[in-house]
């Protein structure tokens, strides 16, 4: 089978298309023939080498979610899965291939009215956005700022905050065109990347959902209201400064809170329940799956380059 591997960590040119043996599902696993593979921010961070300390090695196959048809099952798995269209979560890698093995606990049947491309656009991003808002203890009537709102998680966070009754949903983004698209998804104010601008935008926010992190993250503590909560769900701009907590301590009397969130801390059954509801909502037209572009699998370098250059609005999808 064709697969994408990280030959050398660094830029997108370190990716390569290779031939690998078709994997066989072990006990508790299924084999999925992919129709669509999602390209997420975590894939670019892993490819950059920023997470090498976590054990990622050259030769790693990136990609965490795939959608397609189950073609084989391992021991202990109900054979009725064979032939069914499913979404699957491969973990921190293995998804960027024509075929992928996935634990059966991490697959979900696809509704007939949901495409594979839409499934890998919503599958992980929607769950992260949902639980990030819950982690921030967001309630109707509060103000929300989504930092880095044009990516897959940000697009979903904007929609869910607006549908959840936020008094205002501000976004940071890089252009007026992207801001206009985010307004159509529920944003009420559009700020620049530094969090400035936006006529009529609140001066402070009850909740900040941050997908970006990086050197500028501490400055956004200034944008939190008293008792405000910031939840970081991504590090697409890299790790924040080591001393970022001093900014919170300087605002001690405002009782600010900071947290990180990973969907790994949510039981798979709970994640599936939310994901199933979101797939159904997308089928009814109540949630928008924003697919930036669909490219062939062998154009993974192009996909990662577009991600690095900040061109992507929503999610890029690869098709084997």
N, C-alpha and C positions, 0 to 999 in steps of 0.2 A: 504494500500500500504506500501511497505518497503521504509524507508527513513533513512538518516544518520543525527544524531543530535550531537551537542556538549554538552555532559553531564557535563564535567568540562573543563574549559579553561586550556591550558598548552600544554602538549605533545600530540602526535597522539593517545595515549591510552585513551584520554578523549572523543574520538568519539565512538558512539554506533549505532548499527542497531536497529531500532524500527518500530513498526507498527503504522501508523497514518491513520486517515480517508482520503479517497480520496478527494482532494479539489474540490470545484465547482467553475467554472469561474464566476466572477462577471461581471457587465456591463463593456464592453470594454476589456474583457479578453478572452483568449482561454485556453483550457486544452490540454496539450501535453503528450502523452504516450511516454516516453523516449526510444530511441535506444542507446543514448550515452550522457554522462555527462562529461564536461571538469573539470579537477582539476587544478586550477591556483594558482599563488603565493599569491594572495590576500586571498584565502581560508585558507592557512596556517597561514597567519598573523592574520586573524580573530580568527582562532582556538587557536592561542597562547595566546590570551587575550590582545595583544598589542593595540587593538582598542576598548577595553571595554568602554572607556570613550565616545565612539560614540553611545552608547546605545545597543550594542550587549549583549544579556543575554544567560545564560545557557538554553539549549533546542533549540537553533538556528539551523536551517537546512542550512548548507553552500551550496555553488555552485551557480555560476552566469550564466552559460549557459548550455543549453540542446538542443538536436536535436531528432526529432522523428515525430510522426504523430498526427495531431490535432484530438481529439476525441469528443470535445464539445466546444461550444462557449457561451459567456454570452450575455446579452441584448445589442442590438445595433451593434453586430458583424455579418458580412456577413456569412451566413451559408455555403457558398461555400468553406470556409476554412476547414470544416470537411473532413477528409480523406486525406488531403494534408500533405506531408512531409515538415517540416520547421526547421529552426534554431531559437532559442529563447533566449532572454536575460532576466533573472529573477531579475537582480539587485544585491543586496548585499547578497542574500541568497534565498533558496527555490529550487535550481536546483538539489541538490543531492538526488534524489528520483525517484521512478518509474514513477511518474506523477507529473507535475508541471503546475501551472497557470502562464501565461505570458501576459502582456498587448499586445493587437493586434498590437500596434504601434512598438513593439519590436520584431516582428517575421519577418522572411524572408524566402520565398520559397527556397527549396534546389534544385539545378540542378540535373538532373537524374544521371549525371556522378560524383557526389560528395557524398562520404559516410558520414554518421552521425558522425563518429569518426573524419574524416578530417574537418568537419564543425565546431565542437567544439574546434578543434585545431587551426583553422584559425580565427574563428568568432570574438573574442574580441582581440586577440593578433595582428592580422593584422591591425585592425583599430587603435589600440594604436600606433603601430610602424609607420604607415602612418602619423598620425597627430602629433606624437612627432617630426618627421623629419620636418614637415611643421612648427610646433611651433618653432623649432630651426632655421627656415629660411634657411634650407639647399638648396644649389644650386649645379648643376653639376660642377665638378672640385674641390670641397672642400674635405677636409679630415675628416673622421668620425671615432670615437672610440665608440664601444658599450661595455659598462661595464656590465658583467654578461650575456654574449651572448648566453649561452647554453639553456636558458629557452625559453618559447613560444614567448614572446615579442622580446627577443634578436635575436632569429633565424629569425624572420620576419624583424627586423630592418636591419640585415646584408643583407638579400636578397634585400630589397627595396633600401637601400643605394647603393649597387652595381649596381642594375638595373637603379638607378637614375643618374649614371654617376660620382660617387665619385672617386676622384683621388686615395684614399686609404681607405680601410675599415679595421681598426684594431679591435681586440676583446680581452677582458680579459676572461680567462677560466682556469680551474683547471688541465687540462691534455693535453698531446700532442695528444692523440686520439681524444679528443673533438676538439682540434684545427684543426686537419686534416679534420674532418667532417665540421667544419665551413668554412674552405677554399673551400670545394666543393660547399658551398652555396654562396660564393662570397667574403669571407674574404681574405685580402691580407697579413696581419701580425697577428701573434698570440702572445699575451703578457700574463704574469702571472697575478695573481689576483691583484698584487700591481701596475700593469701597466708597469712593466719592461720587458726587453727582446725583442725579435722580431727583427731578423736581417734585417736591412734596414728600420725599422719602423720610421715614422716621429717622431721628438722630441715633436712636438706640433700638436694639432688638431683644426680644425675650429669648429667642433661639437662633443660633447660627449652626448650620450644617456645612461642614468644611470638607471638600473633596481634594483640596489643593495642598494644604500644609505649606512647607517651604519656609524661606527666610521671613516672609511677610506675615506669617500666621499670628505672631504676638500682637501686631498692631490692631487686629480685629477684636482683641479684648476691650479696646476703647469703644467698640460699637455695641457692647452688651449693656442692656439695661440692668438696674439693680435686680439681683437674683437671677440674672441671665445665665444661660447654659450654652456652651459650645461643645459640639460633638464632631470629632474628626473621623471621617470614614475612608480617607484616602491620602496618599502622599505623592500625587502626580508631579509636584514640584520639588520633591525631596523632603527629607526630615527637617523639622523646625530647628531653630537654634537650641543648643543644649540648655541654655538658661532662660527658656521662654516662660517658665513659671514665675520668674521675678516680676513680670508684667502683671500677673494676677495678684501677687502679693502687694504690689504698689496700689492696687484697687481693693484692698482688704475689706474696707467698710461697705463695699457694694455687694458682697456675698456672691461672687461669681463662681461658676462651676465649670470644670473642664473634664471631658471624657473622650476616650476613643471607643469605637465600636467596630466589631467584626461579626459577621453573620455566623462564624464558626461557633460562637457561644450560644446560638439558638438551636434547640433540638430540631432534627431534620423533619419530624412530623409537624412542628409548628411552622417551619419555613414552608413546607409543602402546602399547608392550609392557606397561608397568605398568598403563595404563588398561584394556587388553584383559583382563588378568588380574583386575582389580578388577571390571569389568563381569561377568565370568563368575562371580566369587565372590559378587557380589550376587544373580545369578540362582540360585545354589545356596543362598542364605540364609546365607552365611558373612560377609557384610558388610551392614550396614544403611544404606540411603539414607534419611536423615531429612528428609522434606519437611514443613516447618512449615505451609505453606498454599499452595494454588493459587489465583491470582487472574487475572482477565482482564487482557490487556495494557494496557487503558486505565485500570487502577487502579495504575499504576506509582507514582504519588504516595503512595498508601496503603502500598504495599510498602516504599518508601524511608523513610516515616515510621516504620513498624514497626521497620525496621532501626536507624534513629537512636535510637528509644526503647528499644532493647535487648529487644524483645519476642520476637525470632525465635530459635527453637531448631532448628538445622539450616539449611535454606535455603528461601526463598520462591521459587516458580516462577510465571512469567507465561505465560498461554496466549493466543495470538492468536485 
